[in-house]
Amino acid sequence: MSPLSILLIGFAMSTDAFAAAIGKGAAMRKPRFPDALRAGLIFGVIEAITPIIGWLLGRAALQYVEAFDHWIAFGLLGALGVHMIINGIRPDDGDEDEDEDTRKHHGFWRLAVTGFATSIDAMAVGIGLAFLDVHIGVMALVIGLCTFTMVTAGVMLGRVLGNMVGKRAEIIGGIILIIIGATILYEHLSGAMA
């Protein structure tokens, strides 16, 4: 897998966390940079761990699916991409209560649960990566750093940009995942024909 593909996957995996961070930043009264760094660190660490878990699960099943692993990677990335696009198009529920205590709403455990929820797709990508020639440590580091950067920026920009940009970022991330999945399938099929 090329360095550009690795970087694109890292950013695609961080778009849903970026969308959540923009929402968090918009909900905070006056987000400060240390608050944004803290959220970025929590999301980044969780987002870096989950593809490793998925990769370990995928490696355990590798011997059973090696002949059609590229189809699995394509299917997972494509399905995740479509899911992200649908979430990006779907309107928000507006479940944020403005009178809620800001500290409680943006505490460690709340951020960690949100970070885990946005990292489920990274776990699925990790499963798909188990079937490809990619160093999972490098991939996890790139995903974690991209998420840290995007979440930190998202919290700081949330007050200004609001939820609209976050939704568009998720749509773009979904499109990137579908393109990468199609590229992986094309490379395997064209390599098999050569």
Secondary structure, DSSP 4 states (H G I P E B T S, - for coil): --HHHHHHHHHHHHHHHHHHHHHHHHHSSS--HHHHHHHHHHHHHHHHHHHHHHHHHHHHHHHHHGGGHHHHHHHHHHHHHHHHHHHHHSPP-----TTS-HHHHTSHHHHHHHHHHHHHHHHHHHHHHTTSS--HHHHHHHHHHHHHHHHHHHHHHHHHHHHHHHHHHHHHHHHHHHHHHHHHHHHHHHHHH-
